[in-house]
Amino acid sequence: MSVHSAMPHVSSGLLVSRLSIGSYAVFNGSDPVDKAYEILRHAYERGINTWDTSEGYHNGEAERILGQVVQRGIDECI
């Protein structure tokens, strides 16, 4: 399976990568926004456009960080 292969999402038809990045362990520590941005940018450049997050990850902090990453410029992901 290629990282670059994608498939249509069942209900939306958007092309989603077969792999996704989880945000539970990635978005903590020092400089979490910078770290998350670099990880997600790197993944996106290699064809991964799907992220997993939950308001339960670090009491919503993962979602807040992901929002800051999207504002910074990674906004073509699903």
mmCIF file of the N, C-alpha and C atoms, coordinates in Angstrom:
data_MODEL
# 
_entry.id   MODEL 
# 
loop_
_atom_site.group_PDB 
_atom_site.id 
_atom_site.type_symbol 
_atom_site.label_atom_id 
_atom_site.label_alt_id 
_atom_site.label_comp_id 
_atom_site.label_asym_id 
_atom_site.label_entity_id 
_atom_site.label_seq_id 
_atom_site.pdbx_PDB_ins_code 
_atom_site.Cartn_x 
_atom_site.Cartn_y 
_atom_site.Cartn_z 
_atom_site.occupancy 
_atom_site.B_iso_or_equiv 
_atom_site.pdbx_formal_charge 
_atom_site.auth_seq_id 
_atom_site.auth_comp_id 
_atom_site.auth_asym_id 
_atom_site.auth_atom_id 
_atom_site.pdbx_PDB_model_num 
ATOM 1   N N  . MET A 1 1  ? 0.835   -1.181 0.000  1.00 0.00 ? 1  MET A N  1 
ATOM 2   C CA . MET A 1 1  ? 0.000   0.000  0.000  1.00 0.00 ? 1  MET A CA 1 
ATOM 3   C C  . MET A 1 1  ? 0.878   1.242  0.000  1.00 0.00 ? 1  MET A C  1 
ATOM 4   N N  . SER A 1 2  ? 0.587   2.124  -0.884 1.00 0.00 ? 2  SER A N  1 
ATOM 5   C CA . SER A 1 2  ? 1.312   3.378  -0.971 1.00 0.00 ? 2  SER A CA 1 
ATOM 6   C C  . SER A 1 2  ? 0.723   4.396  -0.002 1.00 0.00 ? 2  SER A C  1 
ATOM 7   N N  . VAL A 1 3  ? 1.584   5.159  0.617  1.00 0.00 ? 3  VAL A N  1 
ATOM 8   C CA . VAL A 1 3  ? 1.108   6.234  1.488  1.00 0.00 ? 3  VAL A CA 1 
ATOM 9   C C  . VAL A 1 3  ? 0.291   7.223  0.669  1.00 0.00 ? 3  VAL A C  1 
ATOM 10  N N  . HIS A 1 4  ? 0.637   7.361  -0.604 1.00 0.00 ? 4  HIS A N  1 
ATOM 11  C CA . HIS A 1 4  ? -0.028  8.337  -1.460 1.00 0.00 ? 4  HIS A CA 1 
ATOM 12  C C  . HIS A 1 4  ? -1.375  7.856  -1.981 1.00 0.00 ? 4  HIS A C  1 
ATOM 13  N N  . SER A 1 5  ? -1.710  6.587  -1.785 1.00 0.00 ? 5  SER A N  1 
ATOM 14  C CA . SER A 1 5  ? -3.010  6.133  -2.259 1.00 0.00 ? 5  SER A CA 1 
ATOM 15  C C  . SER A 1 5  ? -4.102  6.722  -1.375 1.00 0.00 ? 5  SER A C  1 
ATOM 16  N N  . ALA A 1 6  ? -5.205  7.027  -2.003 1.00 0.00 ? 6  ALA A N  1 
ATOM 17  C CA . ALA A 1 6  ? -6.325  7.627  -1.276 1.00 0.00 ? 6  ALA A CA 1 
ATOM 18  C C  . ALA A 1 6  ? -7.602  6.928  -1.690 1.00 0.00 ? 6  ALA A C  1 
ATOM 19  N N  . MET A 1 7  ? -8.624  7.113  -0.895 1.00 0.00 ? 7  MET A N  1 
ATOM 20  C CA . MET A 1 7  ? -9.921  6.516  -1.204 1.00 0.00 ? 7  MET A CA 1 
ATOM 21  C C  . MET A 1 7  ? -11.005 7.528  -0.880 1.00 0.00 ? 7  MET A C  1 
ATOM 22  N N  . PRO A 1 8  ? -12.147 7.428  -1.553 1.00 0.00 ? 8  PRO A N  1 
ATOM 23  C CA . PRO A 1 8  ? -13.213 8.384  -1.269 1.00 0.00 ? 8  PRO A CA 1 
ATOM 24  C C  . PRO A 1 8  ? -13.871 8.100  0.074  1.00 0.00 ? 8  PRO A C  1 
ATOM 25  N N  . HIS A 1 9  ? -14.110 9.156  0.830  1.00 0.00 ? 9  HIS A N  1 
ATOM 26  C CA . HIS A 1 9  ? -14.841 9.044  2.091  1.00 0.00 ? 9  HIS A CA 1 
ATOM 27  C C  . HIS A 1 9  ? -16.279 8.661  1.760  1.00 0.00 ? 9  HIS A C  1 
ATOM 28  N N  . VAL A 1 10 ? -16.843 7.746  2.520  1.00 0.00 ? 10 VAL A N  1 
ATOM 29  C CA . VAL A 1 10 ? -18.154 7.183  2.209  1.00 0.00 ? 10 VAL A CA 1 
ATOM 30  C C  . VAL A 1 10 ? -19.237 8.244  2.068  1.00 0.00 ? 10 VAL A C  1 
ATOM 31  N N  . SER A 1 11 ? -19.366 9.139  3.029  1.00 0.00 ? 11 SER A N  1 
ATOM 32  C CA . SER A 1 11 ? -20.491 10.079 2.986  1.00 0.00 ? 11 SER A CA 1 
ATOM 33  C C  . SER A 1 11 ? -20.185 11.383 2.257  1.00 0.00 ? 11 SER A C  1 
ATOM 34  N N  . SER A 1 12 ? -18.914 11.808 2.223  1.00 0.00 ? 12 SER A N  1 
ATOM 35  C CA . SER A 1 12 ? -18.602 13.103 1.616  1.00 0.00 ? 12 SER A CA 1 
ATOM 36  C C  . SER A 1 12 ? -18.016 12.992 0.215  1.00 0.00 ? 12 SER A C  1 
ATOM 37  N N  . GLY A 1 13 ? -17.398 11.846 -0.104 1.00 0.00 ? 13 GLY A N  1 
ATOM 38  C CA . GLY A 1 13 ? -16.742 11.696 -1.391 1.00 0.00 ? 13 GLY A CA 1 
ATOM 39  C C  . GLY A 1 13 ? -15.362 12.318 -1.453 1.00 0.00 ? 13 GLY A C  1 
ATOM 40  N N  . LEU A 1 14 ? -14.934 13.015 -0.388 1.00 0.00 ? 14 LEU A N  1 
ATOM 41  C CA . LEU A 1 14 ? -13.594 13.594 -0.362 1.00 0.00 ? 14 LEU A CA 1 
ATOM 42  C C  . LEU A 1 14 ? -12.558 12.481 -0.388 1.00 0.00 ? 14 LEU A C  1 
ATOM 43  N N  . LEU A 1 15 ? -11.434 12.730 -1.063 1.00 0.00 ? 15 LEU A N  1 
ATOM 44  C CA . LEU A 1 15 ? -10.367 11.736 -1.063 1.00 0.00 ? 15 LEU A CA 1 
ATOM 45  C C  . LEU A 1 15 ? -9.599  11.819 0.247  1.00 0.00 ? 15 LEU A C  1 
ATOM 46  N N  . VAL A 1 16 ? -9.520  10.715 0.945  1.00 0.00 ? 16 VAL A N  1 
ATOM 47  C CA . VAL A 1 16 ? -8.804  10.658 2.217  1.00 0.00 ? 16 VAL A CA 1 
ATOM 48  C C  . VAL A 1 16 ? -7.660  9.663  2.113  1.00 0.00 ? 16 VAL A C  1 
ATOM 49  N N  . SER A 1 17 ? -6.578  9.962  2.780  1.00 0.00 ? 17 SER A N  1 
ATOM 50  C CA . SER A 1 17 ? -5.435  9.053  2.777  1.00 0.00 ? 17 SER A CA 1 
ATOM 51  C C  . SER A 1 17 ? -5.784  7.790  3.552  1.00 0.00 ? 17 SER A C  1 
ATOM 52  N N  . ARG A 1 18 ? -5.146  6.703  3.177  1.00 0.00 ? 18 ARG A N  1 
ATOM 53  C CA . ARG A 1 18 ? -5.396  5.429  3.857  1.00 0.00 ? 18 ARG A CA 1 
ATOM 54  C C  . ARG A 1 18 ? -4.761  5.409  5.246  1.00 0.00 ? 18 ARG A C  1 
ATOM 55  N N  . LEU A 1 19 ? -3.798  6.271  5.473  1.00 0.00 ? 19 LEU A N  1 
ATOM 56  C CA . LEU A 1 19 ? -3.172  6.412  6.792  1.00 0.00 ? 19 LEU A CA 1 
ATOM 57  C C  . LEU A 1 19 ? -3.616  7.738  7.394  1.00 0.00 ? 19 LEU A C  1 
ATOM 58  N N  . SER A 1 20 ? -3.658  7.794  8.704  1.00 0.00 ? 20 SER A N  1 
ATOM 59  C CA . SER A 1 20 ? -3.974  9.057  9.372  1.00 0.00 ? 20 SER A CA 1 
ATOM 60  C C  . SER A 1 20 ? -2.981  9.282  10.506 1.00 0.00 ? 20 SER A C  1 
ATOM 61  N N  . ILE A 1 21 ? -2.930  10.505 10.960 1.00 0.00 ? 21 ILE A N  1 
ATOM 62  C CA . ILE A 1 21 ? -2.054  10.874 12.072 1.00 0.00 ? 21 ILE A CA 1 
ATOM 63  C C  . ILE A 1 21 ? -2.930  11.073 13.304 1.00 0.00 ? 21 ILE A C  1 
ATOM 64  N N  . GLY A 1 22 ? -2.598  10.407 14.375 1.00 0.00 ? 22 GLY A N  1 
ATOM 65  C CA . GLY A 1 22 ? -3.305  10.587 15.638 1.00 0.00 ? 22 GLY A CA 1 
ATOM 66  C C  . GLY A 1 22 ? -2.676  11.713 16.432 1.00 0.00 ? 22 GLY A C  1 
ATOM 67  N N  . SER A 1 23 ? -3.475  12.395 17.224 1.00 0.00 ? 23 SER A N  1 
ATOM 68  C CA . SER A 1 23 ? -2.967  13.568 17.937 1.00 0.00 ? 23 SER A CA 1 
ATOM 69  C C  . SER A 1 23 ? -2.834  13.370 19.442 1.00 0.00 ? 23 SER A C  1 
ATOM 70  N N  . TYR A 1 24 ? -3.068  12.181 19.934 1.00 0.00 ? 24 TYR A N  1 
ATOM 71  C CA . TYR A 1 24 ? -3.030  11.989 21.384 1.00 0.00 ? 24 TYR A CA 1 
ATOM 72  C C  . TYR A 1 24 ? -1.633  12.229 21.952 1.00 0.00 ? 24 TYR A C  1 
ATOM 73  N N  . ALA A 1 25 ? -0.634  11.556 21.416 1.00 0.00 ? 25 ALA A N  1 
ATOM 74  C CA . ALA A 1 25 ? 0.715   11.646 21.979 1.00 0.00 ? 25 ALA A CA 1 
ATOM 75  C C  . ALA A 1 25 ? 1.573   12.693 21.290 1.00 0.00 ? 25 ALA A C  1 
ATOM 76  N N  . VAL A 1 26 ? 1.184   13.119 20.109 1.00 0.00 ? 26 VAL A N  1 
ATOM 77  C CA . VAL A 1 26 ? 2.016   14.022 19.321 1.00 0.00 ? 26 VAL A CA 1 
ATOM 78  C C  . VAL A 1 26 ? 1.969   15.450 19.828 1.00 0.00 ? 26 VAL A C  1 
ATOM 79  N N  . PHE A 1 27 ? 0.821   15.883 20.321 1.00 0.00 ? 27 PHE A N  1 
ATOM 80  C CA . PHE A 1 27 ? 0.612   17.290 20.601 1.00 0.00 ? 27 PHE A CA 1 
ATOM 81  C C  . PHE A 1 27 ? 0.810   17.647 22.066 1.00 0.00 ? 27 PHE A C  1 
ATOM 82  N N  . ASN A 1 28 ? 1.869   17.169 22.670 1.00 0.00 ? 28 ASN A N  1 
ATOM 83  C CA . ASN A 1 28 ? 2.152   17.568 24.045 1.00 0.00 ? 28 ASN A CA 1 
ATOM 84  C C  . ASN A 1 28 ? 3.642   17.847 24.170 1.00 0.00 ? 28 ASN A C  1 
ATOM 85  N N  . GLY A 1 29 ? 4.083   18.279 25.308 1.00 0.00 ? 29 GLY A N  1 
ATOM 86  C CA . GLY A 1 29 ? 5.486   18.595 25.514 1.00 0.00 ? 29 GLY A CA 1 
ATOM 87  C C  . GLY A 1 29 ? 5.763   20.067 25.265 1.00 0.00 ? 29 GLY A C  1 
ATOM 88  N N  . SER A 1 30 ? 7.041   20.405 25.108 1.00 0.00 ? 30 SER A N  1 
ATOM 89  C CA . SER A 1 30 ? 7.409   21.798 24.880 1.00 0.00 ? 30 SER A CA 1 
ATOM 90  C C  . SER A 1 30 ? 7.163   22.168 23.417 1.00 0.00 ? 30 SER A C  1 
ATOM 91  N N  . ASP A 1 31 ? 6.757   23.391 23.176 1.00 0.00 ? 31 ASP A N  1 
ATOM 92  C CA . ASP A 1 31 ? 6.444   23.907 21.838 1.00 0.00 ? 31 ASP A CA 1 
ATOM 93  C C  . ASP A 1 31 ? 5.516   22.985 21.064 1.00 0.00 ? 31 ASP A C  1 
ATOM 94  N N  . PRO A 1 32 ? 4.354   22.623 21.629 1.00 0.00 ? 32 PRO A N  1 
ATOM 95  C CA . PRO A 1 32 ? 3.491   21.645 20.964 1.00 0.00 ? 32 PRO A CA 1 
ATOM 96  C C  . PRO A 1 32 ? 2.960   22.110 19.610 1.00 0.00 ? 32 PRO A C  1 
ATOM 97  N N  . VAL A 1 33 ? 2.711   23.406 19.436 1.00 0.00 ? 33 VAL A N  1 
ATOM 98  C CA . VAL A 1 33 ? 2.195   23.873 18.146 1.00 0.00 ? 33 VAL A CA 1 
ATOM 99  C C  . VAL A 1 33 ? 3.271   23.740 17.076 1.00 0.00 ? 33 VAL A C  1 
ATOM 100 N N  . ASP A 1 34 ? 4.494   24.158 17.393 1.00 0.00 ? 34 ASP A N  1 
ATOM 101 C CA . ASP A 1 34 ? 5.590   24.025 16.428 1.00 0.00 ? 34 ASP A CA 1 
ATOM 102 C C  . ASP A 1 34 ? 5.848   22.562 16.092 1.00 0.00 ? 34 ASP A C  1 
ATOM 103 N N  . LYS A 1 35 ? 5.859   21.719 17.103 1.00 0.00 ? 35 LYS A N  1 
ATOM 104 C CA . LYS A 1 35 ? 6.091   20.287 16.896 1.00 0.00 ? 35 LYS A CA 1 
ATOM 105 C C  . LYS A 1 35 ? 4.976   19.684 16.042 1.00 0.00 ? 35 LYS A C  1 
ATOM 106 N N  . ALA A 1 36 ? 3.730   19.991 16.382 1.00 0.00 ? 36 ALA A N  1 
ATOM 107 C CA . ALA A 1 36 ? 2.589   19.459 15.634 1.00 0.00 ? 36 ALA A CA 1 
ATOM 108 C C  . ALA A 1 36 ? 2.616   19.955 14.195 1.00 0.00 ? 36 ALA A C  1 
ATOM 109 N N  . TYR A 1 37 ? 2.937   21.229 13.992 1.00 0.00 ? 37 TYR A N  1 
ATOM 110 C CA . TYR A 1 37 ? 2.997   21.784 12.638 1.00 0.00 ? 37 TYR A CA 1 
ATOM 111 C C  . TYR A 1 37 ? 4.010   21.022 11.794 1.00 0.00 ? 37 TYR A C  1 
ATOM 112 N N  . GLU A 1 38 ? 5.189   20.820 12.323 1.00 0.00 ? 38 GLU A N  1 
ATOM 113 C CA . GLU A 1 38 ? 6.229   20.122 11.560 1.00 0.00 ? 38 GLU A CA 1 
ATOM 114 C C  . GLU A 1 38 ? 5.818   18.685 11.244 1.00 0.00 ? 38 GLU A C  1 
ATOM 115 N N  . ILE A 1 39 ? 5.258   17.994 12.206 1.00 0.00 ? 39 ILE A N  1 
ATOM 116 C CA . ILE A 1 39 ? 4.829   16.604 11.987 1.00 0.00 ? 39 ILE A CA 1 
ATOM 117 C C  . ILE A 1 39 ? 3.727   16.544 10.938 1.00 0.00 ? 39 ILE A C  1 
ATOM 118 N N  . LEU A 1 40 ? 2.719   17.379 11.065 1.00 0.00 ? 40 LEU A N  1 
ATOM 119 C CA . LEU A 1 40 ? 1.594   17.342 10.136 1.00 0.00 ? 40 LEU A CA 1 
ATOM 120 C C  . LEU A 1 40 ? 1.976   17.844 8.752  1.00 0.00 ? 40 LEU A C  1 
ATOM 121 N N  . ARG A 1 41 ? 2.844   18.837 8.672  1.00 0.00 ? 41 ARG A N  1 
ATOM 122 C CA . ARG A 1 41 ? 3.320   19.308 7.368  1.00 0.00 ? 41 ARG A CA 1 
ATOM 123 C C  . ARG A 1 41 ? 4.090   18.202 6.665  1.00 0.00 ? 41 ARG A C  1 
ATOM 124 N N  . HIS A 1 42 ? 4.975   17.556 7.398  1.00 0.00 ? 42 HIS A N  1 
ATOM 125 C CA . HIS A 1 42 ? 5.772   16.451 6.857  1.00 0.00 ? 42 HIS A CA 1 
ATOM 126 C C  . HIS A 1 42 ? 4.854   15.330 6.354  1.00 0.00 ? 42 HIS A C  1 
ATOM 127 N N  . ALA A 1 43 ? 3.867   14.970 7.146  1.00 0.00 ? 43 ALA A N  1 
ATOM 128 C CA . ALA A 1 43 ? 2.927   13.916 6.749  1.00 0.00 ? 43 ALA A CA 1 
ATOM 129 C C  . ALA A 1 43 ? 2.122   14.340 5.524  1.00 0.00 ? 43 ALA A C  1 
ATOM 130 N N  . TYR A 1 44 ? 1.634   15.578 5.513  1.00 0.00 ? 44 TYR A N  1 
ATOM 131 C CA . TYR A 1 44 ? 0.831   16.073 4.399  1.00 0.00 ? 44 TYR A CA 1 
ATOM 132 C C  . TYR A 1 44 ? 1.626   16.056 3.097  1.00 0.00 ? 44 TYR A C  1 
ATOM 133 N N  . GLU A 1 45 ? 2.882   16.470 3.162  1.00 0.00 ? 45 GLU A N  1 
ATOM 134 C CA . GLU A 1 45 ? 3.734   16.474 1.972  1.00 0.00 ? 45 GLU A CA 1 
ATOM 135 C C  . GLU A 1 45 ? 3.948   15.069 1.424  1.00 0.00 ? 45 GLU A C  1 
ATOM 136 N N  . ARG A 1 46 ? 3.711   14.074 2.251  1.00 0.00 ? 46 ARG A N  1 
ATOM 137 C CA . ARG A 1 46 ? 3.868   12.681 1.830  1.00 0.00 ? 46 ARG A CA 1 
ATOM 138 C C  . ARG A 1 46 ? 2.527   11.993 1.575  1.00 0.00 ? 46 ARG A C  1 
ATOM 139 N N  . GLY A 1 47 ? 1.461   12.759 1.535  1.00 0.00 ? 47 GLY A N  1 
ATOM 140 C CA . GLY A 1 47 ? 0.175   12.228 1.137  1.00 0.00 ? 47 GLY A CA 1 
ATOM 141 C C  . GLY A 1 47 ? -0.807  11.913 2.242  1.00 0.00 ? 47 GLY A C  1 
ATOM 142 N N  . ILE A 1 48 ? -0.453  12.165 3.489  1.00 0.00 ? 48 ILE A N  1 
ATOM 143 C CA . ILE A 1 48 ? -1.376  11.882 4.594  1.00 0.00 ? 48 ILE A CA 1 
ATOM 144 C C  . ILE A 1 48 ? -2.186  13.144 4.874  1.00 0.00 ? 48 ILE A C  1 
ATOM 145 N N  . ASN A 1 49 ? -3.493  13.067 4.626  1.00 0.00 ? 49 ASN A N  1 
ATOM 146 C CA . ASN A 1 49 ? -4.340  14.250 4.780  1.00 0.00 ? 49 ASN A CA 1 
ATOM 147 C C  . ASN A 1 49 ? -5.466  14.051 5.791  1.00 0.00 ? 49 ASN A C  1 
ATOM 148 N N  . THR A 1 50 ? -5.340  13.044 6.632  1.00 0.00 ? 50 THR A N  1 
ATOM 149 C CA . THR A 1 50 ? -6.389  12.750 7.603  1.00 0.00 ? 50 THR A CA 1 
ATOM 150 C C  . THR A 1 50 ? -5.794  12.734 9.006  1.00 0.00 ? 50 THR A C  1 
ATOM 151 N N  . TRP A 1 51 ? -6.448  13.446 9.935  1.00 0.00 ? 51 TRP A N  1 
ATOM 152 C CA . TRP A 1 51 ? -5.979  13.526 11.307 1.00 0.00 ? 51 TRP A CA 1 
ATOM 153 C C  . TRP A 1 51 ? -7.051  12.993 12.239 1.00 0.00 ? 51 TRP A C  1 
ATOM 154 N N  . ASP A 1 52 ? -6.620  12.386 13.304 1.00 0.00 ? 52 ASP A N  1 
ATOM 155 C CA . ASP A 1 52 ? -7.543  11.900 14.330 1.00 0.00 ? 52 ASP A CA 1 
ATOM 156 C C  . ASP A 1 52 ? -7.326  12.734 15.587 1.00 0.00 ? 52 ASP A C  1 
ATOM 157 N N  . THR A 1 53 ? -8.402  13.229 16.139 1.00 0.00 ? 53 THR A N  1 
ATOM 158 C CA . THR A 1 53 ? -8.315  13.957 17.395 1.00 0.00 ? 53 THR A CA 1 
ATOM 159 C C  . THR A 1 53 ? -9.611  13.775 18.177 1.00 0.00 ? 53 THR A C  1 
ATOM 160 N N  . SER A 1 54 ? -9.593  14.199 19.409 1.00 0.00 ? 54 SER A N  1 
ATOM 161 C CA . SER A 1 54 ? -10.771 14.082 20.265 1.00 0.00 ? 54 SER A CA 1 
ATOM 162 C C  . SER A 1 54 ? -10.690 15.145 21.349 1.00 0.00 ? 54 SER A C  1 
ATOM 163 N N  . GLU A 1 55 ? -11.838 15.643 21.754 1.00 0.00 ? 55 GLU A N  1 
ATOM 164 C CA . GLU A 1 55 ? -11.824 16.613 22.847 1.00 0.00 ? 55 GLU A CA 1 
ATOM 165 C C  . GLU A 1 55 ? -11.321 15.973 24.135 1.00 0.00 ? 55 GLU A C  1 
ATOM 166 N N  . GLY A 1 56 ? -11.300 14.655 24.199 1.00 0.00 ? 56 GLY A N  1 
ATOM 167 C CA . GLY A 1 56 ? -10.804 13.955 25.373 1.00 0.00 ? 56 GLY A CA 1 
ATOM 168 C C  . GLY A 1 56 ? -9.285  13.843 25.429 1.00 0.00 ? 56 GLY A C  1 
ATOM 169 N N  . TYR A 1 57 ? -8.605  14.158 24.324 1.00 0.00 ? 57 TYR A N  1 
ATOM 170 C CA . TYR A 1 57 ? -7.141  14.107 24.318 1.00 0.00 ? 57 TYR A CA 1 
ATOM 171 C C  . TYR A 1 57 ? -6.604  15.326 25.060 1.00 0.00 ? 57 TYR A C  1 
ATOM 172 N N  . HIS A 1 58 ? -6.040  15.086 26.210 1.00 0.00 ? 58 HIS A N  1 
ATOM 173 C CA . HIS A 1 58 ? -5.440  16.144 27.037 1.00 0.00 ? 58 HIS A CA 1 
ATOM 174 C C  . HIS A 1 58 ? -6.446  17.265 27.313 1.00 0.00 ? 58 HIS A C  1 
ATOM 175 N N  . ASN A 1 59 ? -7.682  16.871 27.645 1.00 0.00 ? 59 ASN A N  1 
ATOM 176 C CA . ASN A 1 59 ? -8.746  17.832 27.990 1.00 0.00 ? 59 ASN A CA 1 
ATOM 177 C C  . ASN A 1 59 ? -8.990  18.879 26.901 1.00 0.00 ? 59 ASN A C  1 
ATOM 178 N N  . GLY A 1 60 ? -8.946  18.457 25.648 1.00 0.00 ? 60 GLY A N  1 
ATOM 179 C CA . GLY A 1 60 ? -9.220  19.357 24.533 1.00 0.00 ? 60 GLY A CA 1 
ATOM 180 C C  . GLY A 1 60 ? -8.015  20.087 23.985 1.00 0.00 ? 60 GLY A C  1 
ATOM 181 N N  . GLU A 1 61 ? -6.878  19.941 24.633 1.00 0.00 ? 61 GLU A N  1 
ATOM 182 C CA . GLU A 1 61 ? -5.682  20.662 24.187 1.00 0.00 ? 61 GLU A CA 1 
ATOM 183 C C  . GLU A 1 61 ? -5.253  20.224 22.791 1.00 0.00 ? 61 GLU A C  1 
ATOM 184 N N  . ALA A 1 62 ? -5.383  18.941 22.468 1.00 0.00 ? 62 ALA A N  1 
ATOM 185 C CA . ALA A 1 62 ? -5.003  18.454 21.133 1.00 0.00 ? 62 ALA A CA 1 
ATOM 186 C C  . ALA A 1 62 ? -5.814  19.160 20.053 1.00 0.00 ? 62 ALA A C  1 
ATOM 187 N N  . GLU A 1 63 ? -7.101  19.352 20.283 1.00 0.00 ? 63 GLU A N  1 
ATOM 188 C CA . GLU A 1 63 ? -7.933  20.047 19.299 1.00 0.00 ? 63 GLU A CA 1 
ATOM 189 C C  . GLU A 1 63 ? -7.553  21.520 19.188 1.00 0.00 ? 63 GLU A C  1 
ATOM 190 N N  . ARG A 1 64 ? -7.229  22.164 20.290 1.00 0.00 ? 64 ARG A N  1 
ATOM 191 C CA . ARG A 1 64 ? -6.812  23.570 20.240 1.00 0.00 ? 64 ARG A CA 1 
ATOM 192 C C  . ARG A 1 64 ? -5.506  23.714 19.458 1.00 0.00 ? 64 ARG A C  1 
ATOM 193 N N  . ILE A 1 65 ? -4.582  22.802 19.690 1.00 0.00 ? 65 ILE A N  1 
ATOM 194 C CA . ILE A 1 65 ? -3.306  22.843 18.975 1.00 0.00 ? 65 ILE A CA 1 
ATOM 195 C C  . ILE A 1 65 ? -3.530  22.596 17.490 1.00 0.00 ? 65 ILE A C  1 
ATOM 196 N N  . LEU A 1 66 ? -4.354  21.623 17.154 1.00 0.00 ? 66 LEU A N  1 
ATOM 197 C CA . LEU A 1 66 ? -4.653  21.339 15.755 1.00 0.00 ? 66 LEU A CA 1 
ATOM 198 C C  . LEU A 1 66 ? -5.263  22.569 15.081 1.00 0.00 ? 66 LEU A C  1 
ATOM 199 N N  . GLY A 1 67 ? -6.131  23.274 15.772 1.00 0.00 ? 67 GLY A N  1 
ATOM 200 C CA . GLY A 1 67 ? -6.702  24.504 15.232 1.00 0.00 ? 67 GLY A CA 1 
ATOM 201 C C  . GLY A 1 67 ? -5.642  25.544 14.932 1.00 0.00 ? 67 GLY A C  1 
ATOM 202 N N  . GLN A 1 68 ? -4.655  25.679 15.805 1.00 0.00 ? 68 GLN A N  1 
ATOM 203 C CA . GLN A 1 68 ? -3.564  26.627 15.577 1.00 0.00 ? 68 GLN A CA 1 
ATOM 204 C C  . GLN A 1 68 ? -2.710  26.202 14.390 1.00 0.00 ? 68 GLN A C  1 
ATOM 205 N N  . VAL A 1 69 ? -2.514  24.891 14.224 1.00 0.00 ? 69 VAL A N  1 
ATOM 206 C CA . VAL A 1 69 ? -1.752  24.379 13.082 1.00 0.00 ? 69 VAL A CA 1 
ATOM 207 C C  . VAL A 1 69 ? -2.483  24.711 11.783 1.00 0.00 ? 69 VAL A C  1 
ATOM 208 N N  . VAL A 1 70 ? -3.789  24.492 11.762 1.00 0.00 ? 70 VAL A N  1 
ATOM 209 C CA . VAL A 1 70 ? -4.585  24.786 10.565 1.00 0.00 ? 70 VAL A CA 1 
ATOM 210 C C  . VAL A 1 70 ? -4.508  26.277 10.243 1.00 0.00 ? 70 VAL A C  1 
ATOM 211 N N  . GLN A 1 71 ? -4.596  27.130 11.253 1.00 0.00 ? 71 GLN A N  1 
ATOM 212 C CA . GLN A 1 71 ? -4.494  28.571 11.027 1.00 0.00 ? 71 GLN A CA 1 
ATOM 213 C C  . GLN A 1 71 ? -3.132  28.952 10.476 1.00 0.00 ? 71 GLN A C  1 
ATOM 214 N N  . ARG A 1 72 ? -2.126  28.199 10.836 1.00 0.00 ? 72 ARG A N  1 
ATOM 215 C CA . ARG A 1 72 ? -0.772  28.485 10.377 1.00 0.00 ? 72 ARG A CA 1 
ATOM 216 C C  . ARG A 1 72 ? -0.611  28.162 8.895  1.00 0.00 ? 72 ARG A C  1 
ATOM 217 N N  . GLY A 1 73 ? -1.436  27.250 8.379  1.00 0.00 ? 73 GLY A N  1 
ATOM 218 C CA . GLY A 1 73 ? -1.350  27.026 6.937  1.00 0.00 ? 73 GLY A CA 1 
ATOM 219 C C  . GLY A 1 73 ? -1.550  25.608 6.455  1.00 0.00 ? 73 GLY A C  1 
ATOM 220 N N  . ILE A 1 74 ? -1.732  24.643 7.320  1.00 0.00 ? 74 ILE A N  1 
ATOM 221 C CA . ILE A 1 74 ? -2.033  23.296 6.847  1.00 0.00 ? 74 ILE A CA 1 
ATOM 222 C C  . ILE A 1 74 ? -3.546  23.169 6.869  1.00 0.00 ? 74 ILE A C  1 
ATOM 223 N N  . ASP A 1 75 ? -4.182  23.555 5.768  1.00 0.00 ? 75 ASP A N  1 
ATOM 224 C CA . ASP A 1 75 ? -5.641  23.590 5.768  1.00 0.00 ? 75 ASP A CA 1 
ATOM 225 C C  . ASP A 1 75 ? -6.274  22.766 4.657  1.00 0.00 ? 75 ASP A C  1 
ATOM 226 N N  . GLU A 1 76 ? -5.489  22.009 3.918  1.00 0.00 ? 76 GLU A N  1 
ATOM 227 C CA . GLU A 1 76 ? -6.048  21.187 2.856  1.00 0.00 ? 76 GLU A CA 1 
ATOM 228 C C  . GLU A 1 76 ? -6.208  19.744 3.307  1.00 0.00 ? 76 GLU A C  1 
ATOM 229 N N  . CYS A 1 77 ? -6.190  19.551 4.591  1.00 0.00 ? 77 CYS A N  1 
ATOM 230 C CA . CYS A 1 77 ? -6.352  18.211 5.135  1.00 0.00 ? 77 CYS A CA 1 
ATOM 231 C C  . CYS A 1 77 ? -7.795  18.008 5.558  1.00 0.00 ? 77 CYS A C  1 
ATOM 232 N N  . ILE A 1 78 ? -8.121  16.801 5.861  1.00 0.00 ? 78 ILE A N  1 
ATOM 233 C CA . ILE A 1 78 ? -9.500  16.441 6.194  1.00 0.00 ? 78 ILE A CA 1 
ATOM 234 C C  . ILE A 1 78 ? -9.616  16.199 7.680  1.00 0.00 ? 78 ILE A C  1 
# 
